[in-house]
Each structure stands twice: as structure tokens, then as C-alpha cells.
Amino acid sequence: MPSPTLQDQFGQIDIYLFDLLLKGRIVSGMRILDAGCGFGRNLVYLLREGYEVFGADLNADAVGSVRGLARQFAPGLPASNFRVEAVERMSFEDGCADVVISNTVLHLAADEAQFEAMLAGSWRVLKPGGLFFCRLGSTIGMESQVEQVKGRRYLSLDGSERYLVDAALLEALTERLGGEWAEPLKTTVVHQMRSMTTWVLRKKLG
């Protein structure tokens, strides 16, 4: 039997989430909640390795797909771990997760109110001392190349319209949430297309 490929083992995992695994910031025994899990691109390895995984997404087909991954790789997990619901209104208990993943989700907010609600909902389920991994669209490095539509809604060169953050906002949000920087901000600028920033925090104890 051929050895499993990297894609077999890790799926389409975000490279910066993979980086946290390599650094040992996410380890076996942690409870992982993917807030806006989509079709589970970041969950294949975690399911295969026996993590206790939870997820939420408004797309019922996506949640159905993740439940299928769980049946394949982690048949002991209940289907109720994966729920069709908005991240701002998740029914999971406060502080239930050691790690919360928010991958390419927050920039889908329609306006500031929804962004704040989505962020608050994702932060609520993270336990004190837990790790918050967020990757979202930003204006960093493309300030002169995005076109403001309204508020923080911008049109990027790739034609996408998203709610975009900047470094000053992420710094202010970190302080307001009671978070500590677990990693420096990392921004990937895709030439003539868009900018994506990785924001990783630890929730303060107490």
C-alpha cells in the first residue's frame, strides 16, 4: 500500500495553521472549534489525529460534508459537534474550546455590527488561556489599491468586496478583547489581487 500523501494527511489546511502545528502550539488533547468551518479544509489532520473537533457554518451542505469527514476519520465524534448556525450565534458553551479557528470568515461581514458580532461569538467560546487563530482580509500592503465602498467594505483588485481590517484596528481589538499576541501579525499580499492577514491571540487568564 502506498504511503499517504501530504494532502491525504493534511487536506487543504491553511499554511499558517499548519505553522502553529509545527510549532507545537496546537497539540493532541486540545478541543478545537472551527467557527465557520466550511467544508472542513482545516480539519482533516485534526480529525485523523483524534482531536476533539467541533464546527459551525451556515452552509448546511458544508456541515454535512464535515460530518462525513468525521465519520471517515473520527467515527467516535457525535454529529452534533458540527452545527448549522452562524458564528455570531453559535450554541456551543462559553469557553468550551482550547483553540478557535476563524479562517477567511470575518471579512465576509456585511458591516461593522456583523463583524463585531462574529468576532464576539468566536471569542466567547474560547477558554481563558486558549488560542485564537484568525485569517482575514486586510488593507495592509494594498492601502492605495483597494477602493472603499462603505465603512470598512472595500473592493479589492481581484473583484471581491469584503470587510477589511488594518493593523491599527487589530491592535485595538486585541486590547479590547483581553488578548495577548501569540504571534506577530503576518500579511500575505497577492500581487494585483488581495491582502490576507493572520492574527493569532491567546486569551488572557482570569
C-alpha positions as CSV (number, residue, x, y, z in Angstrom):
1,M,0.0,0.0,0.0
2,P,1.5,3.4,-1.0
3,S,2.3,5.8,1.8
4,P,-0.3,8.6,2.3
5,T,0.5,11.8,0.6
6,L,0.7,15.1,2.4
7,Q,-2.7,16.0,1.1
8,D,-4.1,12.8,2.4
9,Q,-2.7,13.6,5.8
10,F,-3.4,17.4,6.0
11,G,-6.1,18.1,3.4
12,Q,-6.1,21.7,2.2
13,I,-5.0,23.1,5.6
14,D,-4.2,26.8,5.8
15,I,-0.4,27.2,5.8
16,Y,-0.4,29.4,8.8
17,L,-2.5,27.0,10.8
18,F,0.0,24.3,9.8
19,D,2.7,26.5,11.1
20,L,1.1,26.5,14.6
21,L,1.0,22.7,14.5
22,L,4.7,22.6,13.6
23,K,5.5,25.0,16.5
24,G,3.6,22.8,19.0
25,R,1.0,25.5,19.8
26,I,-1.8,23.0,18.9
27,V,-1.2,19.6,20.4
28,S,-3.1,16.4,21.0
29,G,-5.8,16.6,23.7
30,M,-6.9,20.1,22.8
31,R,-10.5,20.8,21.9
32,I,-10.7,22.6,18.5
33,L,-13.7,24.6,17.3
34,D,-13.7,25.8,13.7
35,A,-16.0,28.9,13.7
36,G,-17.1,29.0,10.0
37,C,-15.7,25.6,9.2
38,G,-16.9,25.5,5.5
39,F,-16.3,22.1,4.0
40,G,-13.6,21.2,6.6
41,R,-10.4,22.1,4.8
42,N,-8.6,22.7,8.1
43,L,-10.0,19.7,9.9
44,V,-8.7,16.6,8.1
45,Y,-5.5,16.3,10.1
46,L,-7.1,17.1,13.4
47,L,-9.8,14.5,12.8
48,R,-7.3,11.9,11.7
49,E,-5.2,12.5,14.8
50,G,-8.0,12.1,17.3
51,Y,-8.6,15.7,18.3
52,E,-12.0,16.6,19.8
53,V,-13.3,18.7,17.0
54,F,-16.3,21.0,16.7
55,G,-17.5,23.2,13.9
56,A,-20.2,25.6,12.8
57,D,-21.2,27.0,9.5
58,L,-24.4,28.5,8.0
59,N,-24.0,26.3,4.9
60,A,-25.9,23.0,5.6
61,D,-24.1,21.2,2.7
62,A,-20.7,22.2,4.2
63,V,-21.6,21.0,7.6
64,G,-22.9,17.7,6.1
65,S,-19.5,17.3,4.4
66,V,-17.7,17.9,7.6
67,R,-19.9,15.3,9.4
68,G,-18.9,12.9,6.5
69,L,-15.2,13.6,7.2
70,A,-15.8,12.9,10.9
71,R,-17.5,9.6,10.1
72,Q,-14.5,8.7,8.0
73,F,-11.6,9.8,10.2
74,A,-13.1,10.1,13.7
75,P,-16.2,7.9,13.9
76,G,-16.4,8.4,17.7
77,L,-17.3,12.1,17.4
78,P,-21.1,12.8,17.5
79,A,-22.7,14.5,14.6
80,S,-23.9,17.2,17.0
81,N,-20.4,18.5,17.2
82,F,-21.0,20.1,13.8
83,R,-23.8,22.5,13.7
84,V,-25.6,24.6,11.0
85,E,-25.5,28.0,12.6
86,A,-24.0,31.5,12.3
87,V,-20.7,32.1,14.1
88,E,-22.2,35.1,15.9
89,R,-25.0,32.8,17.3
90,M,-23.2,29.5,18.0
91,S,-24.9,27.3,20.6
92,F,-21.6,26.0,22.0
93,E,-20.9,26.7,25.7
94,D,-18.8,29.7,26.8
95,G,-15.1,28.8,27.0
96,C,-15.5,25.3,25.6
97,A,-12.5,25.3,23.2
98,D,-8.8,25.3,23.6
99,V,-8.4,26.6,20.1
100,V,-10.8,28.6,17.9
101,I,-10.2,28.7,14.2
102,S,-11.6,31.6,12.2
103,N,-10.3,31.1,8.7
104,T,-11.4,33.5,6.0
105,V,-14.7,34.2,7.8
106,L,-14.7,37.6,9.4
107,H,-14.1,39.5,6.2
108,L,-17.5,38.2,5.0
109,A,-19.2,40.5,7.4
110,A,-21.7,42.9,5.8
111,D,-20.9,45.8,8.1
112,E,-19.2,46.7,11.4
113,A,-22.1,45.4,13.5
114,Q,-21.9,42.0,12.0
115,F,-18.1,41.9,12.2
116,E,-18.3,42.7,15.9
117,A,-20.9,40.1,16.5
118,M,-19.0,37.4,14.6
119,L,-15.8,38.2,16.4
120,A,-17.6,38.3,19.8
121,G,-19.2,34.9,19.1
122,S,-15.9,33.3,18.1
123,W,-14.1,34.8,21.1
124,R,-16.9,33.7,23.6
125,V,-16.3,30.0,23.0
126,L,-12.6,30.3,23.6
127,K,-11.5,29.3,27.1
128,P,-9.1,31.5,29.1
129,G,-5.6,30.7,28.1
130,G,-6.8,29.4,24.7
131,L,-5.5,30.2,21.3
132,F,-7.5,32.2,18.7
133,F,-6.3,31.7,15.1
134,C,-7.8,34.1,12.6
135,R,-7.0,34.8,8.9
136,L,-8.9,37.6,7.3
137,G,-8.8,40.1,4.5
138,S,-7.0,43.4,5.2
139,T,-5.8,46.6,3.5
140,I,-2.2,46.1,4.8
141,G,0.2,46.5,2.0
142,M,-2.5,47.4,-0.5
143,E,-3.8,50.6,1.0
144,S,-3.6,52.5,-2.3
145,Q,-5.0,49.7,-4.3
146,V,-8.3,49.0,-2.6
147,E,-11.4,51.1,-3.3
148,Q,-13.6,52.0,-0.3
149,V,-17.3,51.1,-0.8
150,K,-18.7,52.0,2.6
151,G,-17.2,52.0,6.0
152,R,-14.7,49.1,6.1
153,R,-16.2,47.5,3.0
154,Y,-13.6,47.6,0.2
155,L,-13.3,46.4,-3.4
156,S,-10.0,44.6,-4.0
157,L,-8.2,44.3,-7.3
158,D,-9.4,40.7,-7.6
159,G,-13.0,42.0,-7.8
160,S,-14.0,40.8,-4.3
161,E,-15.9,43.2,-1.9
162,R,-15.0,42.4,1.7
163,Y,-14.9,43.9,5.2
164,L,-11.2,44.7,5.5
165,V,-9.2,45.4,8.7
166,D,-5.8,47.1,9.2
167,A,-3.1,46.8,11.8
168,A,-4.4,49.6,14.0
169,L,-7.8,48.0,14.2
170,L,-6.4,44.6,15.1
171,E,-4.2,46.1,17.8
172,A,-7.2,47.9,19.3
173,L,-9.4,44.8,19.1
174,T,-6.6,42.7,20.8
175,E,-6.5,45.1,23.7
176,R,-10.3,45.3,24.0
177,L,-10.8,41.6,23.9
178,G,-8.3,41.0,26.6
179,G,-6.0,39.1,24.2
180,E,-2.2,38.7,24.2
181,W,-0.2,38.4,21.0
182,A,0.7,34.8,20.4
183,E,2.3,35.5,17.0
184,P,3.2,38.8,15.3
185,L,0.8,39.8,12.5
186,K,1.7,38.2,9.2
187,T,0.3,39.5,6.0
188,T,0.4,37.9,2.5
189,V,-0.1,40.3,-0.4
190,V,-1.1,38.5,-3.5
191,H,0.1,40.8,-6.3
192,Q,-2.6,42.7,-8.0
193,M,-5.3,40.7,-6.2
194,R,-5.8,41.0,-2.4
195,S,-4.2,41.1,1.0
196,M,-4.7,38.4,3.8
197,T,-3.6,38.9,7.4
198,T,-3.1,36.2,10.1
199,W,-4.0,37.3,13.6
200,V,-3.1,34.9,16.4
201,L,-4.0,35.7,20.0
202,R,-4.1,34.0,23.4
203,K,-7.0,34.8,25.7
204,K,-5.8,36.1,29.0
205,L,-6.3,34.1,32.1
206,G,-8.6,35.5,34.8
